[in-house]
Amino acid sequence: MSKEAKQWYWLTEEQLERLVGHGGYPDAQGAWDEVRKIKKAGETPAIYYSKFNGFRIINEDDMKQFKIGLGISQRAKKFRM
């Protein structure tokens, strides 16, 4: 497996919404639904993607998820569209 496939990227909500409309990322809709669920609860989502792992949505207001997100965010690059 290449390093590129394992590389994490962070996305904005706007980028994820555009990916849903684009249709090139089949699991983007599920990620978008999860982001909306977290926001509806008044909490803060963080959005990550890698070719190997797909989308990973982190609820930054949940301490356990926040710690996982810290590990990912330290390696993540900005997603370019």
PyMOL Python script that loads the backbone (N, CA, C, O; Angstrom):
from pymol import cmd

cmd.read_pdbstr("""\
ATOM      1  N   MET A   1       0.847  -1.174   0.000  1.00  0.00           N
ATOM      2  CA  MET A   1       0.000   0.000   0.000  1.00  0.00           C
ATOM      3  C   MET A   1       0.892   1.236   0.000  1.00  0.00           C
ATOM      4  O   MET A   1       1.850   1.314   0.768  1.00  0.00           O
ATOM      5  N   SER A   2       0.583   2.183  -0.846  1.00  0.00           N
ATOM      6  CA  SER A   2       1.398   3.391  -0.960  1.00  0.00           C
ATOM      7  C   SER A   2       1.140   4.348   0.192  1.00  0.00           C
ATOM      8  O   SER A   2       0.086   4.314   0.827  1.00  0.00           O
ATOM      9  N   LYS A   3       2.128   5.205   0.452  1.00  0.00           N
ATOM     10  CA  LYS A   3       1.964   6.235   1.488  1.00  0.00           C
ATOM     11  C   LYS A   3       0.806   7.159   1.143  1.00  0.00           C
ATOM     12  O   LYS A   3       0.066   7.604   2.021  1.00  0.00           O
ATOM     13  N   GLU A   4       0.659   7.439  -0.148  1.00  0.00           N
ATOM     14  CA  GLU A   4      -0.412   8.341  -0.591  1.00  0.00           C
ATOM     15  C   GLU A   4      -1.784   7.801  -0.220  1.00  0.00           C
ATOM     16  O   GLU A   4      -2.655   8.564   0.198  1.00  0.00           O
ATOM     17  N   ALA A   5      -1.986   6.507  -0.367  1.00  0.00           N
ATOM     18  CA  ALA A   5      -3.289   5.909  -0.056  1.00  0.00           C
ATOM     19  C   ALA A   5      -3.592   5.994   1.437  1.00  0.00           C
ATOM     20  O   ALA A   5      -4.756   6.085   1.826  1.00  0.00           O
ATOM     21  N   LYS A   6      -2.563   5.964   2.271  1.00  0.00           N
ATOM     22  CA  LYS A   6      -2.747   6.025   3.724  1.00  0.00           C
ATOM     23  C   LYS A   6      -2.791   7.454   4.256  1.00  0.00           C
ATOM     24  O   LYS A   6      -3.158   7.670   5.411  1.00  0.00           O
ATOM     25  N   GLN A   7      -2.425   8.425   3.435  1.00  0.00           N
ATOM     26  CA  GLN A   7      -2.375   9.823   3.865  1.00  0.00           C
ATOM     27  C   GLN A   7      -3.760  10.339   4.257  1.00  0.00           C
ATOM     28  O   GLN A   7      -4.721  10.179   3.504  1.00  0.00           O
ATOM     29  N   TRP A   8      -3.860  10.957   5.432  1.00  0.00           N
ATOM     30  CA  TRP A   8      -5.111  11.587   5.871  1.00  0.00           C
ATOM     31  C   TRP A   8      -5.171  13.017   5.353  1.00  0.00           C
ATOM     32  O   TRP A   8      -4.153  13.702   5.256  1.00  0.00           O
ATOM     33  N   TYR A   9      -6.378  13.453   5.026  1.00  0.00           N
ATOM     34  CA  TYR A   9      -6.652  14.825   4.603  1.00  0.00           C
ATOM     35  C   TYR A   9      -7.807  15.350   5.446  1.00  0.00           C
ATOM     36  O   TYR A   9      -8.716  14.594   5.787  1.00  0.00           O
ATOM     37  N   TRP A  10      -7.783  16.640   5.787  1.00  0.00           N
ATOM     38  CA  TRP A  10      -8.913  17.231   6.487  1.00  0.00           C
ATOM     39  C   TRP A  10      -9.704  18.076   5.502  1.00  0.00           C
ATOM     40  O   TRP A  10      -9.147  18.721   4.613  1.00  0.00           O
ATOM     41  N   LEU A  11     -11.011  18.055   5.684  1.00  0.00           N
ATOM     42  CA  LEU A  11     -11.925  18.758   4.789  1.00  0.00           C
ATOM     43  C   LEU A  11     -12.789  19.727   5.582  1.00  0.00           C
ATOM     44  O   LEU A  11     -13.017  19.549   6.778  1.00  0.00           O
ATOM     45  N   THR A  12     -13.259  20.748   4.895  1.00  0.00           N
ATOM     46  CA  THR A  12     -14.267  21.622   5.467  1.00  0.00           C
ATOM     47  C   THR A  12     -15.641  21.013   5.177  1.00  0.00           C
ATOM     48  O   THR A  12     -15.775  20.119   4.341  1.00  0.00           O
ATOM     49  N   GLU A  13     -16.636  21.504   5.868  1.00  0.00           N
ATOM     50  CA  GLU A  13     -18.007  21.042   5.602  1.00  0.00           C
ATOM     51  C   GLU A  13     -18.415  21.373   4.176  1.00  0.00           C
ATOM     52  O   GLU A  13     -19.113  20.590   3.533  1.00  0.00           O
ATOM     53  N   GLU A  14     -17.987  22.523   3.678  1.00  0.00           N
ATOM     54  CA  GLU A  14     -18.329  22.928   2.320  1.00  0.00           C
ATOM     55  C   GLU A  14     -17.712  21.981   1.292  1.00  0.00           C
ATOM     56  O   GLU A  14     -18.351  21.639   0.297  1.00  0.00           O
ATOM     57  N   GLN A  15     -16.482  21.563   1.531  1.00  0.00           N
ATOM     58  CA  GLN A  15     -15.842  20.622   0.618  1.00  0.00           C
ATOM     59  C   GLN A  15     -16.581  19.285   0.615  1.00  0.00           C
ATOM     60  O   GLN A  15     -16.816  18.704  -0.444  1.00  0.00           O
ATOM     61  N   LEU A  16     -16.942  18.804   1.795  1.00  0.00           N
ATOM     62  CA  LEU A  16     -17.670  17.539   1.875  1.00  0.00           C
ATOM     63  C   LEU A  16     -19.006  17.645   1.160  1.00  0.00           C
ATOM     64  O   LEU A  16     -19.406  16.723   0.448  1.00  0.00           O
ATOM     65  N   GLU A  17     -19.696  18.758   1.343  1.00  0.00           N
ATOM     66  CA  GLU A  17     -20.988  18.952   0.678  1.00  0.00           C
ATOM     67  C   GLU A  17     -20.817  18.921  -0.841  1.00  0.00           C
ATOM     68  O   GLU A  17     -21.653  18.351  -1.541  1.00  0.00           O
ATOM     69  N   ARG A  18     -19.757  19.518  -1.352  1.00  0.00           N
ATOM     70  CA  ARG A  18     -19.504  19.487  -2.796  1.00  0.00           C
ATOM     71  C   ARG A  18     -19.186  18.080  -3.274  1.00  0.00           C
ATOM     72  O   ARG A  18     -19.580  17.699  -4.376  1.00  0.00           O
ATOM     73  N   LEU A  19     -18.475  17.298  -2.455  1.00  0.00           N
ATOM     74  CA  LEU A  19     -18.172  15.916  -2.832  1.00  0.00           C
ATOM     75  C   LEU A  19     -19.437  15.076  -2.910  1.00  0.00           C
ATOM     76  O   LEU A  19     -19.551  14.197  -3.764  1.00  0.00           O
ATOM     77  N   VAL A  20     -20.389  15.345  -2.017  1.00  0.00           N
ATOM     78  CA  VAL A  20     -21.671  14.634  -2.056  1.00  0.00           C
ATOM     79  C   VAL A  20     -22.355  14.908  -3.390  1.00  0.00           C
ATOM     80  O   VAL A  20     -22.850  13.987  -4.040  1.00  0.00           O
ATOM     81  N   GLY A  21     -22.381  16.170  -3.794  1.00  0.00           N
ATOM     82  CA  GLY A  21     -23.013  16.549  -5.062  1.00  0.00           C
ATOM     83  C   GLY A  21     -22.262  16.033  -6.273  1.00  0.00           C
ATOM     84  O   GLY A  21     -22.865  15.779  -7.315  1.00  0.00           O
ATOM     85  N   HIS A  22     -20.971  15.878  -6.149  1.00  0.00           N
ATOM     86  CA  HIS A  22     -20.129  15.423  -7.262  1.00  0.00           C
ATOM     87  C   HIS A  22     -20.370  13.955  -7.584  1.00  0.00           C
ATOM     88  O   HIS A  22     -20.371  13.566  -8.752  1.00  0.00           O
ATOM     89  N   GLY A  23     -20.573  13.142  -6.559  1.00  0.00           N
ATOM     90  CA  GLY A  23     -20.871  11.735  -6.769  1.00  0.00           C
ATOM     91  C   GLY A  23     -19.659  10.842  -6.941  1.00  0.00           C
ATOM     92  O   GLY A  23     -19.825   9.634  -7.115  1.00  0.00           O
ATOM     93  N   GLY A  24     -18.455  11.375  -6.900  1.00  0.00           N
ATOM     94  CA  GLY A  24     -17.257  10.573  -7.099  1.00  0.00           C
ATOM     95  C   GLY A  24     -16.772   9.842  -5.858  1.00  0.00           C
ATOM     96  O   GLY A  24     -15.869   9.010  -5.934  1.00  0.00           O
ATOM     97  N   TYR A  25     -17.367  10.152  -4.728  1.00  0.00           N
ATOM     98  CA  TYR A  25     -16.991   9.530  -3.463  1.00  0.00           C
ATOM     99  C   TYR A  25     -18.240   8.868  -2.882  1.00  0.00           C
ATOM    100  O   TYR A  25     -19.055   9.544  -2.254  1.00  0.00           O
ATOM    101  N   PRO A  26     -18.403   7.567  -3.081  1.00  0.00           N
ATOM    102  CA  PRO A  26     -19.665   6.896  -2.714  1.00  0.00           C
ATOM    103  C   PRO A  26     -20.039   6.993  -1.235  1.00  0.00           C
ATOM    104  O   PRO A  26     -21.226   6.988  -0.909  1.00  0.00           O
ATOM    105  N   ASP A  27     -19.056   7.081  -0.330  1.00  0.00           N
ATOM    106  CA  ASP A  27     -19.399   7.142   1.085  1.00  0.00           C
ATOM    107  C   ASP A  27     -19.494   8.575   1.616  1.00  0.00           C
ATOM    108  O   ASP A  27     -19.630   8.781   2.822  1.00  0.00           O
ATOM    109  N   ALA A  28     -19.423   9.564   0.719  1.00  0.00           N
ATOM    110  CA  ALA A  28     -19.509  10.964   1.131  1.00  0.00           C
ATOM    111  C   ALA A  28     -20.878  11.294   1.725  1.00  0.00           C
ATOM    112  O   ALA A  28     -20.964  12.080   2.668  1.00  0.00           O
ATOM    113  N   GLN A  29     -21.937  10.712   1.196  1.00  0.00           N
ATOM    114  CA  GLN A  29     -23.281  10.998   1.719  1.00  0.00           C
ATOM    115  C   GLN A  29     -23.407  10.545   3.168  1.00  0.00           C
ATOM    116  O   GLN A  29     -23.959  11.270   3.996  1.00  0.00           O
ATOM    117  N   GLY A  30     -22.907   9.367   3.483  1.00  0.00           N
ATOM    118  CA  GLY A  30     -22.945   8.883   4.859  1.00  0.00           C
ATOM    119  C   GLY A  30     -22.155   9.772   5.797  1.00  0.00           C
ATOM    120  O   GLY A  30     -22.578  10.027   6.924  1.00  0.00           O
ATOM    121  N   ALA A  31     -20.990  10.252   5.326  1.00  0.00           N
ATOM    122  CA  ALA A  31     -20.171  11.168   6.120  1.00  0.00           C
ATOM    123  C   ALA A  31     -20.921  12.480   6.341  1.00  0.00           C
ATOM    124  O   ALA A  31     -20.912  13.029   7.443  1.00  0.00           O
ATOM    125  N   TRP A  32     -21.574  12.982   5.284  1.00  0.00           N
ATOM    126  CA  TRP A  32     -22.331  14.231   5.380  1.00  0.00           C
ATOM    127  C   TRP A  32     -23.488  14.084   6.379  1.00  0.00           C
ATOM    128  O   TRP A  32     -23.755  14.998   7.160  1.00  0.00           O
ATOM    129  N   ASP A  33     -24.165  12.942   6.352  1.00  0.00           N
ATOM    130  CA  ASP A  33     -25.255  12.696   7.300  1.00  0.00           C
ATOM    131  C   ASP A  33     -24.740  12.699   8.741  1.00  0.00           C
ATOM    132  O   ASP A  33     -25.398  13.222   9.640  1.00  0.00           O
ATOM    133  N   GLU A  34     -23.565  12.115   8.951  1.00  0.00           N
ATOM    134  CA  GLU A  34     -22.979  12.087  10.291  1.00  0.00           C
ATOM    135  C   GLU A  34     -22.592  13.492  10.758  1.00  0.00           C
ATOM    136  O   GLU A  34     -22.792  13.838  11.922  1.00  0.00           O
ATOM    137  N   VAL A  35     -22.043  14.294   9.857  1.00  0.00           N
ATOM    138  CA  VAL A  35     -21.690  15.681  10.189  1.00  0.00           C
ATOM    139  C   VAL A  35     -22.939  16.450  10.606  1.00  0.00           C
ATOM    140  O   VAL A  35     -22.927  17.172  11.603  1.00  0.00           O
ATOM    141  N   ARG A  36     -24.013  16.293   9.841  1.00  0.00           N
ATOM    142  CA  ARG A  36     -25.258  17.007  10.168  1.00  0.00           C
ATOM    143  C   ARG A  36     -25.812  16.556  11.510  1.00  0.00           C
ATOM    144  O   ARG A  36     -26.336  17.375  12.265  1.00  0.00           O
ATOM    145  N   LYS A  37     -25.706  15.279  11.821  1.00  0.00           N
ATOM    146  CA  LYS A  37     -26.187  14.749  13.101  1.00  0.00           C
ATOM    147  C   LYS A  37     -25.400  15.365  14.264  1.00  0.00           C
ATOM    148  O   LYS A  37     -25.989  15.754  15.273  1.00  0.00           O
ATOM    149  N   ILE A  38     -24.091  15.452  14.129  1.00  0.00           N
ATOM    150  CA  ILE A  38     -23.247  16.050  15.176  1.00  0.00           C
ATOM    151  C   ILE A  38     -23.587  17.524  15.346  1.00  0.00           C
ATOM    152  O   ILE A  38     -23.718  18.005  16.471  1.00  0.00           O
ATOM    153  N   LYS A  39     -23.731  18.246  14.234  1.00  0.00           N
ATOM    154  CA  LYS A  39     -24.058  19.675  14.306  1.00  0.00           C
ATOM    155  C   LYS A  39     -25.437  19.912  14.906  1.00  0.00           C
ATOM    156  O   LYS A  39     -25.632  20.864  15.661  1.00  0.00           O
ATOM    157  N   LYS A  40     -26.397  19.046  14.571  1.00  0.00           N
ATOM    158  CA  LYS A  40     -27.750  19.178  15.104  1.00  0.00           C
ATOM    159  C   LYS A  40     -27.746  19.040  16.630  1.00  0.00           C
ATOM    160  O   LYS A  40     -28.570  19.643  17.317  1.00  0.00           O
ATOM    161  N   ALA A  41     -26.815  18.247  17.147  1.00  0.00           N
ATOM    162  CA  ALA A  41     -26.677  18.072  18.593  1.00  0.00           C
ATOM    163  C   ALA A  41     -25.923  19.242  19.230  1.00  0.00           C
ATOM    164  O   ALA A  41     -25.696  19.249  20.440  1.00  0.00           O
ATOM    165  N   GLY A  42     -25.536  20.229  18.418  1.00  0.00           N
ATOM    166  CA  GLY A  42     -24.832  21.403  18.930  1.00  0.00           C
ATOM    167  C   GLY A  42     -23.358  21.163  19.181  1.00  0.00           C
ATOM    168  O   GLY A  42     -22.723  21.890  19.945  1.00  0.00           O
ATOM    169  N   GLU A  43     -22.813  20.136  18.532  1.00  0.00           N
ATOM    170  CA  GLU A  43     -21.416  19.794  18.744  1.00  0.00           C
ATOM    171  C   GLU A  43     -20.597  20.073  17.485  1.00  0.00           C
ATOM    172  O   GLU A  43     -21.137  20.489  16.460  1.00  0.00           O
ATOM    173  N   THR A  44     -19.286  19.840  17.577  1.00  0.00           N
ATOM    174  CA  THR A  44     -18.365  20.234  16.515  1.00  0.00           C
ATOM    175  C   THR A  44     -17.771  19.023  15.802  1.00  0.00           C
ATOM    176  O   THR A  44     -17.064  18.227  16.420  1.00  0.00           O
ATOM    177  N   PRO A  45     -18.054  18.875  14.500  1.00  0.00           N
ATOM    178  CA  PRO A  45     -17.464  17.767  13.741  1.00  0.00           C
ATOM    179  C   PRO A  45     -16.114  18.156  13.132  1.00  0.00           C
ATOM    180  O   PRO A  45     -15.871  19.323  12.822  1.00  0.00           O
ATOM    181  N   ALA A  46     -15.253  17.169  12.970  1.00  0.00           N
ATOM    182  CA  ALA A  46     -14.017  17.308  12.199  1.00  0.00           C
ATOM    183  C   ALA A  46     -14.078  16.224  11.127  1.00  0.00           C
ATOM    184  O   ALA A  46     -14.467  15.090  11.407  1.00  0.00           O
ATOM    185  N   ILE A  47     -13.697  16.570   9.912  1.00  0.00           N
ATOM    186  CA  ILE A  47     -13.859  15.671   8.769  1.00  0.00           C
ATOM    187  C   ILE A  47     -12.484  15.302   8.212  1.00  0.00           C
ATOM    188  O   ILE A  47     -11.674  16.168   7.881  1.00  0.00           O
ATOM    189  N   TYR A  48     -12.246  14.008   8.120  1.00  0.00           N
ATOM    190  CA  TYR A  48     -10.985  13.501   7.581  1.00  0.00           C
ATOM    191  C   TYR A  48     -11.274  12.463   6.501  1.00  0.00           C
ATOM    192  O   TYR A  48     -12.326  11.823   6.496  1.00  0.00           O
ATOM    193  N   TYR A  49     -10.318  12.313   5.586  1.00  0.00           N
ATOM    194  CA  TYR A  49     -10.472  11.344   4.502  1.00  0.00           C
ATOM    195  C   TYR A  49      -9.111  10.772   4.130  1.00  0.00           C
ATOM    196  O   TYR A  49      -8.113  11.493   4.101  1.00  0.00           O
ATOM    197  N   SER A  50      -9.077   9.491   3.851  1.00  0.00           N
ATOM    198  CA  SER A  50      -7.910   8.859   3.226  1.00  0.00           C
ATOM    199  C   SER A  50      -8.433   7.836   2.220  1.00  0.00           C
ATOM    200  O   SER A  50      -9.515   7.275   2.398  1.00  0.00           O
ATOM    201  N   LYS A  51      -7.668   7.602   1.177  1.00  0.00           N
ATOM    202  CA  LYS A  51      -8.092   6.626   0.166  1.00  0.00           C
ATOM    203  C   LYS A  51      -8.223   5.239   0.780  1.00  0.00           C
ATOM    204  O   LYS A  51      -9.101   4.469   0.391  1.00  0.00           O
ATOM    205  N   PHE A  52      -7.359   4.915   1.732  1.00  0.00           N
ATOM    206  CA  PHE A  52      -7.364   3.600   2.354  1.00  0.00           C
ATOM    207  C   PHE A  52      -8.509   3.440   3.353  1.00  0.00           C
ATOM    208  O   PHE A  52      -9.167   2.400   3.382  1.00  0.00           O
ATOM    209  N   ASN A  53      -8.746   4.461   4.166  1.00  0.00           N
ATOM    210  CA  ASN A  53      -9.733   4.382   5.250  1.00  0.00           C
ATOM    211  C   ASN A  53     -11.088   4.994   4.924  1.00  0.00           C
ATOM    212  O   ASN A  53     -12.059   4.748   5.640  1.00  0.00           O
ATOM    213  N   GLY A  54     -11.175   5.780   3.867  1.00  0.00           N
ATOM    214  CA  GLY A  54     -12.422   6.473   3.559  1.00  0.00           C
ATOM    215  C   GLY A  54     -12.606   7.679   4.471  1.00  0.00           C
ATOM    216  O   GLY A  54     -11.630   8.258   4.948  1.00  0.00           O
ATOM    217  N   PHE A  55     -13.847   8.053   4.710  1.00  0.00           N
ATOM    218  CA  PHE A  55     -14.141   9.215   5.545  1.00  0.00           C
ATOM    219  C   PHE A  55     -14.140   8.824   7.012  1.00  0.00           C
ATOM    220  O   PHE A  55     -14.561   7.727   7.381  1.00  0.00           O
ATOM    221  N   ARG A  56     -13.661   9.738   7.837  1.00  0.00           N
ATOM    222  CA  ARG A  56     -13.700   9.560   9.291  1.00  0.00           C
ATOM    223  C   ARG A  56     -14.216  10.873   9.873  1.00  0.00           C
ATOM    224  O   ARG A  56     -13.582  11.918   9.731  1.00  0.00           O
ATOM    225  N   ILE A  57     -15.367  10.808  10.526  1.00  0.00           N
ATOM    226  CA  ILE A  57     -15.960  11.988  11.145  1.00  0.00           C
ATOM    227  C   ILE A  57     -15.728  11.887  12.644  1.00  0.00           C
ATOM    228  O   ILE A  57     -16.073  10.887  13.275  1.00  0.00           O
ATOM    229  N   ILE A  58     -15.143  12.930  13.201  1.00  0.00           N
ATOM    230  CA  ILE A  58     -14.816  12.979  14.622  1.00  0.00           C
ATOM    231  C   ILE A  58     -15.698  14.028  15.290  1.00  0.00           C
ATOM    232  O   ILE A  58     -15.833  15.146  14.794  1.00  0.00           O
ATOM    233  N   ASN A  59     -16.296  13.655  16.420  1.00  0.00           N
ATOM    234  CA  ASN A  59     -17.030  14.617  17.238  1.00  0.00           C
ATOM    235  C   ASN A  59     -16.022  15.203  18.217  1.00  0.00           C
ATOM    236  O   ASN A  59     -15.626  14.540  19.175  1.00  0.00           O
ATOM    237  N   GLU A  60     -15.607  16.441  17.980  1.00  0.00           N
ATOM    238  CA  GLU A  60     -14.574  17.061  18.798  1.00  0.00           C
ATOM    239  C   GLU A  60     -15.033  17.375  20.215  1.00  0.00           C
ATOM    240  O   GLU A  60     -14.205  17.706  21.064  1.00  0.00           O
ATOM    241  N   ASP A  61     -16.314  17.281  20.490  1.00  0.00           N
ATOM    242  CA  ASP A  61     -16.822  17.524  21.839  1.00  0.00           C
ATOM    243  C   ASP A  61     -16.862  16.250  22.675  1.00  0.00           C
ATOM    244  O   ASP A  61     -17.192  16.298  23.860  1.00  0.00           O
ATOM    245  N   ASP A  62     -16.533  15.126  22.077  1.00  0.00           N
ATOM    246  CA  ASP A  62     -16.448  13.844  22.777  1.00  0.00           C
ATOM    247  C   ASP A  62     -14.959  13.589  23.038  1.00  0.00           C
ATOM    248  O   ASP A  62     -14.186  13.456  22.089  1.00  0.00           O
ATOM    249  N   MET A  63     -14.551  13.520  24.302  1.00  0.00           N
ATOM    250  CA  MET A  63     -13.130  13.455  24.647  1.00  0.00           C
ATOM    251  C   MET A  63     -12.417  12.254  24.007  1.00  0.00           C
ATOM    252  O   MET A  63     -11.284  12.390  23.545  1.00  0.00           O
ATOM    253  N   LYS A  64     -13.060  11.094  23.974  1.00  0.00           N
ATOM    254  CA  LYS A  64     -12.441   9.917  23.373  1.00  0.00           C
ATOM    255  C   LYS A  64     -12.204  10.133  21.879  1.00  0.00           C
ATOM    256  O   LYS A  64     -11.123   9.845  21.365  1.00  0.00           O
ATOM    257  N   GLN A  65     -13.226  10.642  21.186  1.00  0.00           N
ATOM    258  CA  GLN A  65     -13.082  10.913  19.755  1.00  0.00           C
ATOM    259  C   GLN A  65     -12.083  12.043  19.513  1.00  0.00           C
ATOM    260  O   GLN A  65     -11.315  12.007  18.552  1.00  0.00           O
ATOM    261  N   PHE A  66     -12.101  13.047  20.392  1.00  0.00           N
ATOM    262  CA  PHE A  66     -11.179  14.176  20.259  1.00  0.00           C
ATOM    263  C   PHE A  66      -9.732  13.690  20.267  1.00  0.00           C
ATOM    264  O   PHE A  66      -8.917  14.160  19.474  1.00  0.00           O
ATOM    265  N   LYS A  67      -9.410  12.757  21.156  1.00  0.00           N
ATOM    266  CA  LYS A  67      -8.042  12.226  21.233  1.00  0.00           C
ATOM    267  C   LYS A  67      -7.673  11.476  19.951  1.00  0.00           C
ATOM    268  O   LYS A  67      -6.541  11.576  19.478  1.00  0.00           O
ATOM    269  N   ILE A  68      -8.614  10.737  19.397  1.00  0.00           N
ATOM    270  CA  ILE A  68      -8.379  10.053  18.118  1.00  0.00           C
ATOM    271  C   ILE A  68      -8.127  11.092  17.025  1.00  0.00           C
ATOM    272  O   ILE A  68      -7.219  10.949  16.205  1.00  0.00           O
ATOM    273  N   GLY A  69      -8.951  12.138  17.033  1.00  0.00           N
ATOM    274  CA  GLY A  69      -8.810  13.211  16.055  1.00  0.00           C
ATOM    275  C   GLY A  69      -7.468  13.913  16.146  1.00  0.00           C
ATOM    276  O   GLY A  69      -6.907  14.315  15.127  1.00  0.00           O
ATOM    277  N   LEU A  70      -6.944  14.065  17.361  1.00  0.00           N
ATOM    278  CA  LEU A  70      -5.628  14.694  17.517  1.00  0.00           C
ATOM    279  C   LEU A  70      -4.553  13.893  16.802  1.00  0.00           C
ATOM    280  O   LEU A  70      -3.687  14.459  16.136  1.00  0.00           O
ATOM    281  N   GLY A  71      -4.613  12.588  16.943  1.00  0.00           N
ATOM    282  CA  GLY A  71      -3.636  11.737  16.268  1.00  0.00           C
ATOM    283  C   GLY A  71      -3.730  11.841  14.760  1.00  0.00           C
ATOM    284  O   GLY A  71      -2.710  11.878  14.072  1.00  0.00           O
ATOM    285  N   ILE A  72      -4.938  11.889  14.245  1.00  0.00           N
ATOM    286  CA  ILE A  72      -5.133  12.001  12.800  1.00  0.00           C
ATOM    287  C   ILE A  72      -4.730  13.390  12.314  1.00  0.00           C
ATOM    288  O   ILE A  72      -4.052  13.521  11.295  1.00  0.00           O
ATOM    289  N   SER A  73      -5.145  14.421  13.039  1.00  0.00           N
ATOM    290  CA  SER A  73      -4.911  15.795  12.583  1.00  0.00           C
ATOM    291  C   SER A  73      -3.435  16.142  12.491  1.00  0.00           C
ATOM    292  O   SER A  73      -3.042  16.973  11.672  1.00  0.00           O
ATOM    293  N   GLN A  74      -2.619  15.517  13.319  1.00  0.00           N
ATOM    294  CA  GLN A  74      -1.180  15.797  13.280  1.00  0.00           C
ATOM    295  C   GLN A  74      -0.545  15.318  11.980  1.00  0.00           C
ATOM    296  O   GLN A  74       0.503  15.823  11.576  1.00  0.00           O
ATOM    297  N   ARG A  75      -1.173  14.348  11.327  1.00  0.00           N
ATOM    298  CA  ARG A  75      -0.645  13.807  10.068  1.00  0.00           C
ATOM    299  C   ARG A  75      -1.420  14.288   8.847  1.00  0.00           C
ATOM    300  O   ARG A  75      -1.002  14.058   7.712  1.00  0.00           O
ATOM    301  N   ALA A  76      -2.544  14.951   9.078  1.00  0.00           N
ATOM    302  CA  ALA A  76      -3.444  15.302   7.976  1.00  0.00           C
ATOM    303  C   ALA A  76      -2.959  16.528   7.196  1.00  0.00           C
ATOM    304  O   ALA A  76      -2.384  17.469   7.743  1.00  0.00           O
ATOM    305  N   LYS A  77      -3.221  16.464   5.896  1.00  0.00           N
ATOM    306  CA  LYS A  77      -2.973  17.596   5.005  1.00  0.00           C
ATOM    307  C   LYS A  77      -4.326  18.150   4.571  1.00  0.00           C
ATOM    308  O   LYS A  77      -5.351  17.473   4.654  1.00  0.00           O
ATOM    309  N   LYS A  78      -4.304  19.389   4.109  1.00  0.00           N
ATOM    310  CA  LYS A  78      -5.534  20.008   3.610  1.00  0.00           C
ATOM    311  C   LYS A  78      -5.982  19.307   2.320  1.00  0.00           C
ATOM    312  O   LYS A  78      -5.179  19.074   1.416  1.00  0.00           O
ATOM    313  N   PHE A  79      -7.274  18.976   2.252  1.00  0.00           N
ATOM    314  CA  PHE A  79      -7.851  18.351   1.067  1.00  0.00           C
ATOM    315  C   PHE A  79      -7.962  19.400  -0.032  1.00  0.00           C
ATOM    316  O   PHE A  79      -8.528  20.473   0.181  1.00  0.00           O
ATOM    317  N   ARG A  80      -7.433  19.097  -1.183  1.00  0.00           N
ATOM    318  CA  ARG A  80      -7.469  20.035  -2.323  1.00  0.00           C
ATOM    319  C   ARG A  80      -8.509  19.563  -3.325  1.00  0.00           C
ATOM    320  O   ARG A  80      -8.583  18.383  -3.669  1.00  0.00           O
ATOM    321  N   MET A  81      -9.305  20.512  -3.780  1.00  0.00           N
ATOM    322  CA  MET A  81     -10.335  20.190  -4.769  1.00  0.00           C
ATOM    323  C   MET A  81      -9.995  20.847  -6.081  1.00  0.00           C
ATOM    324  O   MET A  81     -10.735  20.703  -7.054  1.00  0.00           O
TER     325      MET A  81
END
""", "prot")
cmd.dss("prot")
cmd.show_as("cartoon", "prot")
cmd.util.cbc("prot")
cmd.orient("prot")
